[in-house]
Amino acid sequence: MWRKQVGVYGHNTIRLMAWLWVMMVIGLGLGAIQLIPFYEIGTSNFREGTTSLQQVQEWALPMRRIISFVMPNFFGSSAHTEYFDLVSKTWQPFGLNAHGEINPLCNYCATWDVKTAVEAGAYLGILPLILAGLAIYTGVRKSRFPVFIFGTLAILSLLFAFGTPLYALLFYGLPGWNQLHSPFRWIYPFTLSIAVLAGIGVTNLCASKRHDATTSRYVGGLLFWSGLIGMLAMFITFIFPTTLINIGQFVVDHSGLAQNAFADGRQFASYQWRNLLHFFSMVMASGAILRISLVNPSPSKRRGWGGVWKPLMLLIVVMDLMMSSMGFNPAVDPTLLDFTPPAIEWLQAQQKTDSLFRITSFDTSTGRGNKILNANTAMLNQLFDVRGYDSIISKQYLEFMLLIQENGDYLYNRIAPIYQPGYHALDSALLDLLGVRYVLTTETIPNESYRLVYDEEIKIYENIDVMPRAFVVTQSEHDIKDMAFALRSLNPREKVLIQDLGGRGDGQTKNVFENLSCFNNKKVSITEYTNNEVIISAEVFEPSWLVLADSYFPGWKAYISMTNSEEETEITIHRANGNFRAVHLPAGAWQIRFIYTPMSFKLGIYVSFLAGMILMFLFGYWSWGKLYRESETDSPIKRIAKNSLVPMVMALTNRLIDFAFAMVMLRILQPEGAGKFAFAVAFISMSDIITRYGLGTLVTREVAANRTETNSYLSNVTLLRMYLWVFALPFIGTILVLYVMFGDLSFDVVITIAIFSIGMLLSNFADGLTAIFYAHEKAEYPAAIASITTLTRVGVGLLVLLLGWGIIGLAGASLLANLVSFMVLSYILMVKIYRPSFDNDISLQKEMMRESLPLMLNHLLATIFFRIDVFILAPTWGDESVGYYNAAYKYIDGINIIPQYFTLAIFPLMSKFASDSRDSLIRAYKLSLRLLIMLALPITIEHVHL
């Protein structure tokens, strides 16, 4: 089978698989802006490693829930608050359960299973399930690949959703999967698979052959008559309900779950009668649809039952789903969101004097005092709340909160309030450290440190001992073995516990002062507070620790400057008191700026940007193939436009990618490392000019004038560049030795330049190939390859930066990119232009060296004019200055692309005019100069204005 597929369809199959992989990679890349930060925060999630496989399997769907796949409301619904009583033939509300109590799962409703209709909502309709089953039957018999894929996915989804031993493959095999405590979420891919299979089933019905029609006819007949018999049974039980009630009583007597919602068997049977009636009616209707679909319409009149089965099928599915979920999503008046409770208005009024206070609640386990201002709802009113409800909770924060009081809610997704009778928790110094000023409750708080400040619909107590959001202390302790033990006895007004100090120099401040002279709120003030930036002014009279009572996370950076000074210095943020941020301050008046700039987010933006560029490149490649058709009769203007605009656009895109990569590189390598890399690039660029020797321009000029000389010039320019490269290596080594001896050139820069030197040979070979493409007026190919090279260089470059390989790794990425460029250009040259052959013409080589000397000198002097500053800055101002300087130059490099590629595009045509028509050459020169001036003037005026 494999050999047949490879032989007949192999090329298309492999290409299709390759494109599918490309789509997947690009999709992941586009989502990297969310995926990479999500991965970072996921690694610090409290759920990581806190549960076992057995616990997760216990939260999966119980096997009894398989009934809800065909009878959605068998286990009840929170939307059902009444039932049709079979005895009295009237609608009755749900009351007390079999234990004489309110249903603990849902007040006065029909829910009687711990898995709610939300978590186990897997009903797709009877007819879609039948159609999917027919599709699987036909697909297995005919070996249809899509049916195999989605059928397998549906089966695996069910096995995972029900927590079978197969779930261990996910729990142990995929990173981060042990944080997912909801195997029943696999219902989503199951519903997708059934929907696709049902669609395939409909397609099969539309094109049923004899064998398939026979199967569908038998299945349809069986379903119709089974459903009809069930319907008749329901009508009989409606008149004579005793038997069904007895069965219901048996279920209630033997099911503790059923006893949660139902008072007796009569109530249970009455409720299930409606569910059974719905099930049998849909089974009968589905069978009827299958039978009708096999009635072919009249060939002459095109009428009959066979023509209406599709709309009937759609109607049945819609009715089925609407009847099963009626009332489950009730409408709510949106004006309720406009109402602000008086207690919230009072809290908002207090923000005028203290905008950064936090709140919590003192709840009772049941009754009116439960879920006061439920978690996360305070965000609607811009109030800071220490509680929360989410699946991703910082482990350090939850562990800190558990020291105040054990979590009274579901541990894995809630930061709980203080629960009664936890009066001791209200007096915790850790609650003061959190800045909790107000506690909302319905109860009376007798603690001395709390006073009642609001007493209307609820009570609000003020914590008198609350600490400010930012403060300073002089005592510190580090190298803590047991942070939880240390926090239980901590007085945060006197001492800070530094968890990650280790052997850093900041740790020299260990003085223990008897009096807390620096804990003075007037000495510390928050001047600006946003989600991503906090600015604090602090005046301390001795070395101290500034504590900001906001959660520590690696993405935060801190910068310090003297008051009234704009020069900032980055300082280390330490994790303080198990959860918060702290920086060490020398004596003096300072401004401290905390800013959130996580590398994960920047990498996510960059990877998403890179994926977007790849997508644009592929779209441009596809569009070019569809829209452009090259012909020998093309006008010179059309060729110039193609050979200038396409490379120009591609080059500008490459510069944009390079600029984005430079920002990431500057962030990872820091200015010093970026400066070293910039020096290495500038150094090798000078050497590259000499080894290229202007030969590319010469080849383009000569081959454009006489294309029969293509092989001779390409072969000899390749040999010449090999000679020049070998000749240049000793000079490169000598200059490097001088820089090491007198310019303090580091060893990693030397290794980087050495790797660049190897890549320079491949780059020179690729430049010779590019010159041939330009001479044949096919500039779009090297332009496209330049984009591929850029994407390869920055893609691999990002990887090596993340691996910590520094500038040496970047040089290796550049070497790989040059290799890719040379190989792809060589392949396209052989396919689109000609197959090269060896030609060693000594006389031609001498002539080329003589003719190229002025071109090389012109290029060298022009480059020295722009790049000599790098060689001056490096030994005088250092690598850090070079890093900043080179980052600013990226924009200038981008602008210079316009004249560069326009000149390359017009050059082959002008070479022809030089040998054929001087008048045409002069006209082309004037026109080119006017166009360049027209482009240069607006850019110049704009920058002067800016």
LUMKEDO-965959 format. One record per residue (C-alpha): x, y, z. Coordinates in steps of 0.02 Angstrom, whole numbers, padded with zeros to 5 digits, always signed. Layout:
<atoms>
XYZ
...
</atoms>
This chain:
<atoms>
+00000+00000+00000
+00141+00120+00046
+00236+00082-00112
+00081+00110-00217
+00046+00275-00132
+00225+00334-00152
+00231+00279-00331
+00068+00358-00385
+00031+00493-00259
+00195+00503-00165
+00249+00676-00220
+00080+00756-00186
+00061+00664-00021
+00231+00717+00043
+00202+00895-00014
+00032+00899+00071
+00106+00832+00232
+00245+00962+00223
+00118+01102+00203
+00017+01036+00349
+00173+01042+00457
+00208+01218+00396
+00030+01269+00441
+00049+01195+00615
+00216+01281+00646
+00153+01449+00583
-00005+01431+00688
+00098+01398+00844
+00210+01543+00798
+00063+01662+00777
-00001+01609+00947
+00170+01626+01030
+00124+01798+01098
+00006+01704+01214
+00085+01533+01224
+00259+01585+01284
+00198+01698+01427
+00069+01566+01470
+00206+01435+01483
+00308+01548+01595
+00168+01579+01718
+00112+01398+01707
+00279+01340+01776
+00244+01437+01937
+00063+01380+01950
+00010+01304+02116
-00062+01154+02024
+00109+01100+01960
+00148+00931+02039
+00015+00944+02175
-00100+00804+02117
-00079+00622+02070
-00147+00530+01920
-00271+00440+02032
-00342+00606+02096
-00363+00674+01921
-00449+00515+01865
-00572+00534+02009
-00623+00703+01935
-00659+00625+01765
-00833+00580+01706
-00906+00431+01798
-00961+00289+01685
-01144+00321+01727
-01133+00485+01630
-01131+00386+01468
-01321+00393+01483
-01317+00583+01461
-01240+00562+01288
-01410+00500+01226
-01525+00569+01362
-01453+00739+01412
-01564+00778+01561
-01570+00605+01639
-01464+00668+01785
-01564+00828+01798
-01534+01009+01755
-01521+01167+01858
-01647+01244+01736
-01780+01117+01786
-01867+01176+01944
-02030+01082+01915
-02091+00917+01844
-02251+00847+01767
-02330+00732+01895
-02394+00573+01813
-02526+00543+01946
-02607+00715+01963
-02567+00763+01782
-02510+00935+01840
-02345+01030+01848
-02268+01025+02022
-02116+01118+02093
-01970+01023+02168
-01971+01029+02357
-01876+00936+02491
-01779+00779+02445
-01794+00603+02515
-01701+00659+02672
-01821+00802+02703
-01688+00930+02654
-01655+01052+02513
-01558+00976+02369
-01375+01007+02418
-01321+01008+02236
-01447+01135+02174
-01583+01224+02273
-01756+01160+02222
-01702+01091+02054
-01680+00921+01970
-01490+00904+01974
-01443+00740+02060
-01264+00706+02003
-01103+00788+02062
-01054+00813+01880
-01164+00955+01822
-01243+00979+01652
-01104+01105+01615
-00957+00989+01650
-01041+00838+01569
-01135+00928+01432
-01098+00808+01289
-01266+00792+01203
-01258+00819+01014
-01427+00749+00965
-01482+00573+00922
-01474+00594+00734
-01293+00661+00729
-01237+00511+00833
-01322+00391+00713
-01248+00478+00560
-01075+00473+00639
-01096+00287+00673
-01144+00254+00492
-00992+00356+00435
-00877+00251+00543
-00954+00090+00479
-00932+00143+00297
-00760+00218+00328
-00692+00060+00410
-00757-00047+00268
-00684+00068+00134
-00526+00123+00227
-00564+00308+00221
-00426+00408+00303
-00531+00558+00369
-00652+00438+00453
-00507+00347+00532
-00433+00511+00598
-00592+00581+00674
-00657+00412+00729
-00495+00381+00823
-00502+00556+00898
-00681+00527+00956
-00637+00362+01039
-00480+00431+01121
-00578+00583+01182
-00705+00471+01267
-00569+00364+01346
-00483+00520+01413
-00646+00603+01470
-00695+00451+01572
-00523+00442+01654
-00471+00271+01591
-00291+00210+01621
-00250+00280+01449
-00255+00454+01527
-00084+00416+01601
-00009+00447+01429
-00062+00629+01442
-00028+00651+01627
+00151+00587+01618
+00190+00614+01435
+00147+00797+01402
+00229+00942+01496
+00108+01040+01604
-00034+00917+01579
-00032+00867+01762
-00102+01041+01799
-00263+01002+01707
-00384+00928+01831
-00531+00911+01711
-00520+00758+01599
-00701+00788+01550
-00641+00937+01444
-00604+00805+01313
-00789+00818+01274
-00741+00964+01160
-00636+00863+01036
-00766+00725+01048
-00904+00844+00992
-00793+00908+00851
-00759+00731+00792
-00942+00680+00797
-00992+00838+00703
-00866+00800+00564
-00915+00617+00557
-01099+00663+00551
-01060+00775+00402
-00970+00630+00318
-01122+00522+00356
-01236+00646+00267
-01117+00646+00118
-01125+00456+00114
-01315+00462+00114
-01312+00581-00033
-01208+00458-00135
-01267+00292-00063
-01231+00140-00168
-01327-00021-00156
-01235-00097-00008
-01234+00067+00089
-01418+00095+00052
-01461-00077+00118
-01369-00042+00281
-01452+00127+00302
-01624+00050+00264
-01603-00085+00397
-01536+00039+00526
-01673+00164+00486
-01809+00034+00501
-01741-00032+00665
-01732+00144+00739
-01904+00195+00678
-01995+00043+00748
-01894+00044+00910
-01936+00227+00936
-02118+00198+00894
-02130+00055+01021
-02047+00165+01151
-02169+00306+01115
-02316+00187+01137
-02243+00127+01301
-02231+00307+01362
-02413+00340+01319
-02465+00181+01412
-02365+00235+01566
-02445+00406+01555
-02614+00321+01579
-02554+00182+01694
-02398+00252+01784
-02388+00123+01925
-02254+00013+01846
-02142+00161+01802
-02165+00233+01978
-02114+00066+02055
-01957+00065+01949
-01923+00244+02003
-01944+00198+02185
-01819+00058+02165
-01692+00180+02093
-01719+00307+02231
-01704+00174+02366
-01538+00112+02297
-01460+00277+02241
-01395+00404+02363
-01373+00525+02219
-01556+00514+02169
-01605+00546+02350
-01519+00717+02337
-01653+00785+02221
-01807+00674+02229
-01926+00642+02372
-01987+00473+02309
-02005+00358+02159
-02159+00449+02098
-02062+00611+02080
-01915+00523+01999
-02024+00427+01876
-02125+00582+01831
-01966+00680+01793
-01887+00540+01690
-02047+00509+01591
-02020+00671+01496
-01838+00625+01462
-01886+00453+01398
-02023+00526+01288
-01896+00646+01212
-01771+00505+01182
-01894+00386+01096
-01968+00524+00988
-01796+00574+00924
-01750+00392+00891
-01909+00369+00789
-01882+00533+00695
-01701+00486+00656
-01754+00318+00587
-01885+00404+00480
-01755+00524+00410
-01640+00379+00360
-01784+00290+00272
-01840+00448+00182
-01662+00486+00123
-01664+00323+00023
-01820+00370-00076
-01750+00435-00240
-01843+00582-00318
-01930+00560-00485
-01803+00579-00625
-01929+00675-00732
-02017+00787-00606
-01882+00792-00471
-02013+00782-00336
-02053+00661-00194
-02000+00624-00017
-01818+00601-00069
-01800+00786-00103
-01850+00848+00069
-01748+00737+00185
-01608+00864+00205
-01714+01008+00273
-01811+00881+00378
-01647+00817+00449
-01593+00994+00494
-01762+01028+00574
-01752+00869+00680
-01577+00911+00744
-01625+01090+00788
-01782+01034+00878
-01687+00899+00972
-01554+01019+01037
-01677+01158+01079
-01791+01041+01175
-01647+00967+01274
-01573+01135+01329
-01727+01245+01341
-01706+01374+01480
-01528+01323+01524
-01456+01492+01473
-01583+01617+01539
-01579+01799+01487
-01525+01926+01618
-01566+02110+01618
-01401+02197+01572
-01451+02353+01670
-01408+02256+01828
-01226+02294+01788
-01263+02479+01803
-01313+02461+01985
-01179+02496+02115
-01218+02434+02292
-01204+02567+02427
-01063+02473+02513
-00961+02477+02352
-00996+02663+02332
-00931+02689+02509
-00771+02593+02470
-00744+02691+02311
-00761+02852+02411
-00620+02795+02525
-00504+02781+02374
-00494+02971+02369
-00380+02967+02521
-00301+02795+02497
-00318+02726+02322
-00211+02571+02352
-00297+02484+02497
-00350+02303+02480
-00506+02213+02538
-00561+02039+02588
-00717+01964+02665
-00758+01871+02826
-00881+01739+02766
-00993+01611+02843
-00994+01436+02769
-01180+01448+02725
-01322+01571+02727
-01324+01758+02695
-01145+01783+02748
-01076+01664+02616
-00992+01730+02458
-01001+01914+02503
-00939+02008+02350
-00882+01846+02271
-00702+01831+02211
-00655+01931+02054
-00814+02036+02057
-00723+02180+02142
-00626+02206+01980
-00783+02281+01903
-00769+02422+02029
-00579+02442+02022
-00553+02379+02199
-00398+02282+02252
-00448+02112+02321
-00332+01983+02400
-00453+01842+02351
-00465+01767+02178
-00542+01634+02067
-00436+01562+01927
-00357+01401+01867
-00183+01480+01867
-00134+01539+02040
+00042+01586+02091
+00109+01450+02203
+00205+01573+02312
+00049+01680+02338
-00064+01534+02382
+00064+01466+02505
+00074+01639+02584
-00116+01648+02600
-00124+01474+02676
-00016+01539+02820
-00157+01659+02866
-00295+01527+02861
-00322+01359+02778
-00416+01373+02615
-00601+01349+02645
-00643+01338+02460
-00588+01228+02317
-00399+01230+02337
-00349+01221+02155
-00442+01372+02087
-00481+01492+02230
-00396+01610+02350
-00525+01599+02488
-00590+01735+02604
-00570+01724+02793
-00701+01602+02855
-00789+01610+03022
-00735+01572+03157
-00561+01624+03098
-00549+01780+03209
-00366+01741+03242
-00331+01752+03055
-00395+01931+03054
-00257+01977+03176
-00120+01900+03069
+00026+02016+03033
+00030+01940+02859
-00143+02010+02825
-00078+02180+02880
+00070+02158+02763
-00050+02126+02618
-00123+02299+02646
-00299+02234+02688
-00383+02391+02758
-00566+02340+02746
-00655+02176+02784
-00832+02147+02719
-00948+02037+02821
-01121+02009+02893
-01048+01956+03060
-00984+02053+03210
-00794+02060+03225
-00742+02084+03408
-00554+02100+03374
-00476+02255+03452
-00380+02300+03294
-00542+02317+03194
-00672+02453+03202
-00842+02459+03120
-00847+02596+02988
-01000+02546+02886
-01159+02461+02944
-01297+02454+02815
-01340+02308+02700
-01177+02228+02758
-01043+02275+02885
-00872+02344+02839
-00732+02341+02966
-00570+02440+02953
-00406+02357+02998
-00317+02485+03106
-00149+02394+03095
-00143+02391+02905
+00026+02425+02826
+00054+02537+02673
+00083+02467+02500
+00267+02524+02504
+00379+02546+02657
+00560+02532+02712
+00643+02429+02848
+00825+02415+02899
+00834+02236+02963
+00848+02089+02844
+00868+01903+02856
+00915+01784+02717
+00966+01604+02687
+00800+01553+02764
+00783+01365+02776
+00597+01361+02817
+00508+01513+02748
+00337+01461+02814
+00405+01447+02992
+00495+01613+02978
+00338+01702+02913
+00232+01640+03058
+00342+01734+03181
+00384+01883+03069
+00353+02064+03118
+00353+02141+02943
+00368+02317+03017
+00542+02278+03082
+00620+02149+02968
+00612+02083+02791
+00647+01903+02741
+00749+01898+02581
+00728+01731+02498
+00843+01742+02346
+00987+01847+02410
+01116+01708+02419
+01292+01774+02404
+01250+01937+02314
+01336+02096+02367
+01173+02175+02422
+01174+02057+02569
+01303+02161+02664
+01160+02260+02744
+01126+02149+02895
+01129+02282+03030
+01005+02255+03170
+00936+02418+03240
+00844+02429+03405
+00733+02571+03346
+00643+02569+03181
+00698+02742+03129
+00659+02720+02944
+00483+02651+02956
+00401+02819+02926
+00263+02830+02798
+00310+03010+02759
+00478+02951+02695
+00402+02835+02565
+00268+02883+02439
+00200+02802+02282
+00192+02938+02150
+00127+02831+02007
+00041+02661+02005
-00018+02567+01850
-00032+02385+01801
+00142+02384+01723
+00235+02523+01813
+00256+02584+01992
+00358+02738+02037
+00408+02765+02219
+00499+02908+02303
+00597+02859+02459
+00714+02950+02576
+00818+02842+02693
+00952+02894+02815
+01047+02730+02814
+01055+02575+02702
+00879+02502+02700
+00760+02387+02610
+00614+02457+02512
+00471+02331+02514
+00331+02343+02387
+00185+02234+02444
+00149+02172+02268
+00184+01995+02210
+00359+01954+02149
+00376+01888+01971
+00532+01873+01863
+00466+01992+01730
+00479+02144+01844
+00631+02259+01831
+00682+02399+01948
+00780+02558+01911
+00844+02683+02037
+00892+02865+02014
+00931+03008+02130
+00789+03129+02158
+00780+03259+02018
+00899+03155+01911
+00855+03068+01747
+01001+02946+01750
+00937+02775+01804
+01029+02619+01858
+00951+02446+01860
+00949+02362+02029
+00903+02186+02082
+00727+02145+02138
+00724+02014+02275
+00580+01907+02331
+00535+01968+02503
+00430+01887+02639
+00390+01740+02527
+00290+01836+02398
+00332+02021+02382
+00463+02132+02299
+00606+02218+02385
+00757+02320+02330
+00908+02375+02429
+00932+02563+02447
+01088+02658+02501
+01063+02809+02612
+00991+02958+02520
+00840+03022+02425
+00791+02907+02282
+00662+02875+02150
+00631+02691+02116
+00539+02636+01960
+00468+02460+01947
+00419+02411+01771
+00348+02249+01705
+00442+02196+01548
+00441+02006+01543
+00557+01925+01419
+00425+01793+01385
+00307+01925+01316
+00443+02003+01210
+00493+01834+01142
+00310+01797+01109
+00290+01958+01011
+00448+01922+00913
+00402+01742+00871
+00226+01795+00822
+00299+01935+00717
+00418+01812+00635
+00276+01691+00599
+00176+01835+00525
+00322+01879+00412
+00335+01699+00354
+00149+01699+00318
+00166+01860+00218
+00314+01786+00124
+00215+01630+00078
+00067+01735+00026
+00181+01844-00081
+00259+01689-00159
+00086+01621-00200
+00025+01788-00267
+00180+01811-00374
+00152+01642-00455
-00029+01685-00491
-00012+01865-00549
+00157+01882-00636
+00200+01801-00801
+00372+01837-00873
+00393+01860-01060
+00538+01903-01175
+00430+02044-01245
+00414+02132-01077
+00451+02318-01085
+00607+02386-01000
+00498+02483-00877
+00409+02323-00824
+00576+02234-00799
+00647+02379-00700
+00492+02386-00591
+00502+02199-00559
+00688+02199-00523
+00680+02350-00408
+00513+02346-00319
+00515+02161-00276
+00692+02161-00201
+00658+02328-00119
+00501+02268-00032
+00583+02105+00018
+00738+02194+00081
+00635+02319+00183
+00542+02172+00258
+00708+02089+00299
+00769+02249+00381
+00610+02257+00483
+00640+02079+00542
+00822+02121+00578
+00768+02274+00677
+00648+02171+00783
+00783+02040+00810
+00907+02176+00859
+00788+02233+00997
+00774+02057+01064
+00961+02030+01049
+00995+02194+01140
+00879+02138+01280
+00959+01966+01299
+01142+02007+01268
+01130+02177+01353
+01217+02327+01271
+01390+02258+01304
+01359+02093+01217
+01267+02179+01074
+01415+02297+01057
+01535+02151+01041
+01427+02074+00907
+01413+02239+00814
+01602+02257+00814
+01622+02080+00745
+01495+02115+00608
+01579+02280+00561
+01750+02198+00559
+01697+02055+00447
+01600+02175+00335
+01762+02268+00296
+01850+02104+00259
+01703+02048+00153
+01718+02202+00043
+01898+02159+00004
+01865+01976-00033
+01717+02019-00145
+01827+02147-00231
+01681+02226-00327
+01673+02071-00435
+01484+02051-00416
+01451+02220-00496
+01573+02180-00636
+01490+02011-00671
+01318+02091-00678
+01379+02224-00798
+01469+02107-00917
+01344+01964-00918
+01198+02085-00941
+01284+02149-01098
+01324+01973-01162
+01233+01828-01080
+01332+01699-01175
+01476+01737-01055
+01375+01681-00903
+01470+01520-00866
+01641+01597-00897
+01614+01742-00778
+01528+01640-00641
+01661+01505-00641
+01807+01627-00637
+01730+01745-00509
+01705+01595-00394
+01888+01547-00412
+01946+01726-00385
+01846+01743-00226
+01917+01582-00159
+02093+01650-00191
+02050+01818-00111
+01974+01732+00041
+02129+01627+00069
+02239+01781+00042
+02136+01884+00167
+02140+01759+00311
+02319+01801+00370
+02280+01987+00369
+02119+01958+00468
+02218+01857+00595
+02354+01990+00608
+02229+02131+00639
+02139+02026+00770
+02302+01995+00862
+02335+02184+00865
+02161+02217+00932
+02184+02085+01066
+02351+02158+01118
+02308+02344+01113
+02118+02354+01103
+02065+02232+01241
+01970+02125+01117
+01888+01981+01210
+01910+01799+01163
+01726+01773+01118
+01736+01912+00989
+01888+01828+00911
+01794+01662+00898
+01643+01752+00826
+01748+01835+00691
+01831+01668+00652
+01660+01588+00621
+01608+01739+00519
+01764+01716+00414
+01709+01539+00366
+01536+01602+00323
+01613+01742+00221
+01671+01617+00089
+01494+01548+00068
+01426+01726+00065
+01548+01772-00075
+01496+01621-00177
+01312+01667-00153
+01350+01846-00207
+01420+01781-00372
+01260+01684-00402
+01157+01837-00359
+01254+01939-00487
+01206+01812-00622
+01021+01824-00573
+01028+02014-00585
+01117+02005-00753
+00976+01895-00818
+00850+02017-00743
+00780+01888-00621
+00807+01987-00461
+00652+01914-00379
+00743+01750-00344
+00890+01816-00243
+00768+01934-00156
+00662+01787-00102
+00815+01688-00049
+00875+01838+00052
+00711+01831+00148
+00733+01645+00178
+00911+01679+00236
+00852+01816+00354
+00716+01706+00427
+00842+01565+00451
+00969+01679+00531
+00850+01761+00655
+00754+01601+00689
+00910+01501+00732
+00985+01657+00812
+00839+01670+00934
+00861+01486+00978
+01047+01503+01016
+01015+01660+01118
+00887+01567+01223
+01012+01424+01244
+01138+01551+01310
+01266+01529+01172
+01290+01716+01153
+01375+01800+01008
+01468+01641+00960
+01300+01555+00935
+01240+01702+00830
+01393+01684+00719
+01350+01499+00697
+01171+01547+00650
+01241+01667+00520
+01353+01529+00451
+01203+01413+00434
+01102+01550+00348
+01243+01580+00223
+01250+01393+00186
+01061+01389+00156
+01072+01541+00042
+01213+01467-00063
+01129+01297-00082
+00958+01366-00129
+01029+01493-00251
+01133+01357-00333
+00980+01246-00354
+00873+01386-00428
+01015+01438-00545
+01024+01262-00617
+00834+01253-00636
+00797+01427-00703
+00954+01483-00797
+01087+01352-00836
+01198+01214-00765
+01372+01283-00726
+01531+01199-00787
+01712+01225-00735
+01809+01359-00830
+01979+01420-00770
+02030+01570-00879
+02186+01653-00806
+02183+01800-00927
+02001+01835-00889
+02038+01829-00704
+02176+01959-00723
+02062+02070-00823
+01923+02053-00694
+02042+02099-00552
+02099+02254-00647
+01922+02307-00693
+01852+02276-00518
+01983+02373-00421
+01894+02543-00437
+01728+02461-00392
+01804+02382-00237
+01886+02545-00182
+01723+02640-00206
+01629+02513-00100
+01765+02509+00032
+01776+02698+00051
+01587+02716+00056
+01577+02585+00192
+01721+02659+00291
+01630+02826+00287
+01482+02745+00376
+01569+02615+00485
+01736+02685+00541
+01649+02753+00696
+01622+02576+00762
+01810+02541+00759
+01841+02705+00851
+01704+02682+00980
+01751+02504+01028
+01925+02537+01101
+01881+02711+01169
+01703+02702+01239
+01680+02515+01257
+01564+02382+01192
+01410+02450+01280
+01417+02613+01183
+01440+02518+01021
+01284+02416+01062
+01173+02569+01083
+01252+02656+00933
+01228+02507+00819
+01044+02488+00870
+01011+02666+00812
+01097+02632+00646
+00971+02496+00600
+00850+02629+00539
+00979+02711+00426
+01024+02542+00354
+00841+02515+00311
+00826+02681+00220
+00984+02646+00117
+00898+02495+00039
+00797+02607-00077
+00941+02678-00183
+01040+02516-00169
+00909+02403-00247
+00849+02532-00372
+01028+02547-00435
+01046+02359-00447
+00884+02348-00546
+00931+02484-00672
+01111+02426-00687
+01087+02280-00812
+00981+02388-00927
+01108+02530-00922
+01246+02404-00961
+01153+02357-01120
+01125+02539-01166
+01310+02576-01138
+01356+02456-01278
+01206+02487-01393
+01139+02664-01370
+01225+02808-01281
+01071+02919-01296
+00963+02789-01210
+01095+02773-01074
+01091+02960-01038
+00901+02964-01035
+00896+02815-00917
+01026+02896-00805
+00930+03060-00792
+00766+02971-00761
+00843+02864-00624
+00922+03015-00541
+00757+03110-00542
+00665+02963-00465
+00793+02944-00326
+00786+03130-00288
+00597+03123-00284
+00610+02986-00153
+00751+03067-00054
+00677+03242-00033
+00517+03193+00060
+00615+03077+00176
+00742+03214+00212
+00610+03347+00245
+00513+03229+00358
+00665+03190+00465
+00716+03373+00476
+00540+03415+00533
+00543+03275+00663
</atoms>
